[in-house]
Amino acid sequence: MPFNIDQMVEDERTLLGESLIGEAGTVDEIAEIITRPEMFLDPDNRTLWRAVLELNAQGIKPDIVVVSDQLGKAGKDDLKRWQVFAVTLSEAAVSTANVKYHAQVVREAYIRRSLATIGKNMATEASEDKITSPAVLAEESQKAIENVLSGLSGQESYDALGMIDEVRSEWNRPSASPIVTGIQCLDLQLGGLMPGEVFVLAARPSVGKTSFGLTVGLDVATNSTHGGPVAFVSVEMTRRAMMTRLVSLASRIPAFRL
């Protein structure tokens, strides 16, 4: 069954209209799903989305006026055309309640078109008597599919060997040094706690989560080489109870004897 191109373009324009009438943050919600402008089939839709992204990156909320001005810099004729186009998009968008759903529709249409193109090219080359061997054709098609799928996250693929210098320079930065917990088996498994990361410790009540946290916090606070300042926040313990546990940990005297 052939693609309904008109419906795809209409879905794209509904999404673009929502980006123009939405509140702050609407563009970011869409950009999490539509990770590159090429996901839009229609050239005008693609161009307008690029302008929306540029404005959003500058901290400017995209709307009919600013987007039209951005796209109409080439001349008055372009300005009028984009003004009419932006108004049409905005009028077609009723609300942003289903913006994520509409973004998924546009994204899935892009995936289907891309896979169809790859399959068509593969079928054409496989049916013709060309130099390309079946193994090479299969490998090229696999890479093409991987390129489509890798672009869905907005991230590029990288060569591991090519990243060695970047990782080495990252290690040499003082701020990138791991924070040692003082619990040897944990440090061996995690390599320490890396700055900027968030670790969540979850367990049933009364199995030692607070004691574990205090142990790590005390070691980090007192480690002059791989430590640093520590803030410990508790919604359950009083200051007195917390200090009693800290003194017990530091002196290695059971809390009930203090």
C-alpha positions as CSV (number, residue, x, y, z in Angstrom):
1,M,0.0,0.0,0.0
2,P,1.6,3.4,-1.0
3,F,2.2,6.1,1.5
4,N,-0.4,8.8,2.0
5,I,1.9,11.7,1.4
6,D,-0.7,14.3,1.8
7,Q,-1.7,13.0,5.2
8,M,2.0,12.9,6.3
9,V,2.5,16.5,5.3
10,E,-0.7,17.4,7.1
11,D,0.5,15.6,10.3
12,E,3.8,17.5,10.1
13,R,2.0,20.9,9.8
14,T,-0.3,20.1,12.7
15,L,2.8,19.4,14.8
16,L,4.5,22.6,13.6
17,G,1.4,24.6,14.4
18,E,1.5,23.2,17.9
19,S,5.1,24.3,18.3
20,L,4.0,27.9,17.4
21,I,1.1,28.1,19.8
22,G,2.5,26.0,22.6
23,E,3.8,27.2,26.0
24,A,7.5,27.4,26.8
25,G,8.9,23.9,26.7
26,T,6.7,22.7,23.9
27,V,9.5,22.8,21.4
28,D,11.8,20.9,23.7
29,E,9.1,18.2,24.1
30,I,8.9,17.9,20.3
31,A,12.7,17.9,19.9
32,E,13.1,14.9,22.2
33,I,11.1,12.9,19.6
34,I,11.9,14.7,16.3
35,T,15.6,14.6,16.7
36,R,16.5,16.1,13.3
37,P,14.8,18.3,10.7
38,E,15.2,15.6,8.1
39,M,12.3,13.7,9.7
40,F,10.0,16.2,8.1
41,L,9.0,15.2,4.5
42,D,7.9,18.5,3.2
43,P,10.8,21.0,2.5
44,D,8.9,24.0,3.8
45,N,8.0,22.1,7.0
46,R,11.7,21.2,7.4
47,T,12.8,24.8,6.9
48,L,10.3,26.2,9.4
49,W,11.3,23.6,12.0
50,R,15.0,24.6,11.6
51,A,14.0,28.2,12.3
52,V,11.9,27.1,15.4
53,L,14.9,25.2,16.7
54,E,17.3,28.1,16.2
55,L,15.0,30.5,18.0
56,N,14.5,28.1,20.8
57,A,18.2,27.6,21.2
58,Q,18.5,31.4,21.6
59,G,16.0,31.4,24.4
60,I,13.3,33.0,22.1
61,K,9.8,31.5,22.2
62,P,8.9,30.8,18.6
63,D,5.6,32.3,17.4
64,I,4.1,33.5,14.1
65,V,5.9,36.8,14.2
66,V,9.4,35.8,15.2
67,V,9.5,32.7,13.0
68,S,8.2,34.6,10.0
69,D,10.8,37.3,10.6
70,Q,13.5,34.7,10.9
71,L,12.6,33.0,7.6
72,G,11.8,36.3,5.7
73,K,15.2,37.9,6.1
74,A,15.9,37.2,2.4
75,G,13.2,39.7,1.2
76,K,9.7,41.0,1.4
77,D,8.2,38.3,-0.8
78,D,9.7,35.6,1.4
79,L,8.5,37.4,4.5
80,K,4.9,37.5,3.2
81,R,5.0,33.9,2.2
82,W,6.2,32.7,5.5
83,Q,3.8,34.9,7.4
84,V,0.9,33.3,5.5
85,F,2.4,29.8,6.0
86,A,2.9,30.4,9.8
87,V,-0.6,31.8,10.3
88,T,-2.1,28.8,8.4
89,L,-0.2,26.4,10.7
90,S,-1.2,28.2,13.8
91,E,-4.9,28.2,12.8
92,A,-4.8,24.5,12.1
93,A,-3.5,23.7,15.6
94,V,-6.3,23.6,18.2
95,S,-4.2,22.8,21.3
96,T,-0.9,21.1,22.4
97,A,-2.6,18.4,24.5
98,N,-1.5,15.7,22.1
99,V,1.8,17.2,20.9
100,K,3.9,14.2,21.9
101,Y,1.5,11.8,20.1
102,H,1.6,14.0,16.9
103,A,5.4,14.0,17.2
104,Q,5.5,10.2,17.4
105,V,3.2,10.0,14.3
106,V,5.7,12.2,12.3
107,R,8.7,10.2,13.6
108,E,7.1,6.8,12.7
109,A,6.3,8.1,9.2
110,Y,9.9,9.1,8.7
111,I,11.1,5.6,9.9
112,R,8.7,3.9,7.5
113,R,9.7,6.1,4.5
114,S,13.4,5.5,5.3
115,L,13.1,1.8,5.6
116,A,11.0,1.6,2.4
117,T,13.7,3.5,0.5
118,I,16.4,1.2,1.8
119,G,14.3,-1.8,0.9
120,K,13.6,-0.5,-2.6
121,N,17.2,0.2,-3.3
122,M,18.2,-3.2,-2.0
123,A,15.6,-4.9,-4.2
124,T,16.7,-3.0,-7.2
125,E,20.4,-3.8,-6.8
126,A,19.7,-7.4,-5.9
127,S,17.6,-7.9,-9.0
128,E,20.1,-6.4,-11.4
129,D,23.3,-8.0,-12.6
130,K,25.7,-5.6,-10.9
131,I,29.2,-5.8,-9.5
132,T,27.9,-5.5,-5.9
133,S,28.1,-8.9,-4.2
134,P,25.1,-10.1,-2.1
135,A,27.3,-9.9,1.0
136,V,28.4,-6.3,0.3
137,L,24.8,-5.4,-0.5
138,A,23.5,-6.9,2.7
139,E,26.2,-5.1,4.7
140,E,25.5,-1.7,3.1
141,S,21.8,-2.1,3.7
142,Q,22.4,-3.0,7.4
143,K,24.5,0.1,7.8
144,A,21.8,2.2,6.2
145,I,19.2,0.9,8.6
146,E,21.6,1.4,11.6
147,N,22.1,5.0,10.5
148,V,18.3,5.6,10.5
149,L,17.9,4.1,13.9
150,S,20.9,5.8,15.4
151,G,19.5,9.1,14.4
152,L,16.3,8.6,16.4
153,S,18.1,9.4,19.7
154,G,19.7,12.5,18.3
155,Q,23.1,11.0,19.0
156,E,25.8,10.0,16.5
157,S,27.8,6.8,16.4
158,Y,31.5,7.1,17.3
159,D,34.6,5.0,16.7
160,A,35.8,3.7,20.1
161,L,39.4,4.0,19.1
162,G,38.9,7.6,18.0
163,M,37.5,8.4,21.5
164,I,40.7,7.3,23.3
165,D,42.4,10.8,23.3
166,E,39.2,12.5,24.4
167,V,38.7,10.1,27.3
168,R,42.4,10.4,28.3
169,S,42.1,14.2,28.4
170,E,38.9,13.9,30.4
171,W,40.7,11.7,33.0
172,N,43.5,14.3,33.4
173,R,41.0,17.0,34.5
174,P,41.1,17.4,38.3
175,S,37.3,17.8,38.4
176,A,36.9,14.4,36.7
177,S,38.6,12.4,39.5
178,P,36.4,9.8,41.0
179,I,35.2,10.2,44.6
180,V,36.2,7.2,46.7
181,T,33.5,5.8,49.0
182,G,35.8,4.1,51.4
183,I,34.0,0.8,50.8
184,Q,36.6,-1.2,48.9
185,C,34.4,-3.7,47.2
186,L,32.0,-0.9,46.0
187,D,34.9,1.2,44.7
188,L,36.3,-1.7,42.8
189,Q,32.9,-2.3,41.1
190,L,32.0,1.4,40.4
191,G,35.5,2.9,40.1
192,G,34.4,5.5,42.6
193,L,31.6,8.0,42.3
194,M,32.1,10.2,39.2
195,P,31.2,13.9,39.6
196,G,28.0,14.9,37.9
197,E,26.4,11.5,38.3
198,V,23.4,10.6,40.5
199,F,23.3,7.3,42.4
200,V,20.1,6.1,44.0
201,L,20.2,3.6,46.9
202,A,16.9,1.7,47.4
203,A,16.1,-0.9,50.0
204,R,13.4,-2.0,52.4
205,P,13.1,-0.1,55.7
206,S,15.6,-0.7,58.5
207,V,18.2,-2.5,56.5
208,G,20.9,0.1,56.8
209,K,20.4,2.7,54.0
210,T,21.1,5.6,56.4
211,S,24.1,3.9,58.0
212,F,25.5,3.2,54.5
213,G,25.0,6.8,53.5
214,L,26.6,8.2,56.6
215,T,29.5,5.8,56.2
216,V,30.2,7.0,52.6
217,G,29.6,10.6,53.6
218,L,32.0,10.4,56.5
219,D,34.8,8.8,54.4
220,V,34.3,11.3,51.6
221,A,34.4,14.3,54.0
222,T,37.6,13.1,55.7
223,N,39.5,11.8,52.6
224,S,41.9,14.6,51.7
225,T,43.0,13.0,48.4
226,H,39.8,11.8,46.8
227,G,37.1,13.4,49.0
228,G,35.3,16.6,49.2
229,P,32.5,18.5,51.0
230,V,29.4,16.5,52.0
231,A,25.8,17.6,52.7
232,F,23.6,15.0,54.3
233,V,19.9,15.6,54.4
234,S,17.4,13.5,56.3
235,V,13.7,13.8,56.7
236,E,13.6,11.2,59.4
237,M,16.6,11.6,61.8
238,T,17.1,14.3,64.3
239,R,20.4,16.2,64.3
240,R,21.3,14.5,67.6
241,A,20.6,11.0,66.3
242,M,22.7,11.7,63.2
243,M,25.6,13.0,65.2
244,T,25.5,10.0,67.5
245,R,25.8,7.7,64.5
246,L,28.6,9.8,63.0
247,V,30.6,9.7,66.3
248,S,30.0,6.0,66.5
249,L,31.3,5.5,63.0
250,A,34.3,7.7,63.5
251,S,35.3,6.2,66.9
252,R,34.2,2.7,66.1
253,I,32.3,2.6,69.4
254,P,28.8,1.1,69.2
255,A,26.1,3.7,69.4
256,F,24.5,2.2,72.5
257,R,27.7,2.7,74.5
258,L,27.9,6.4,73.8
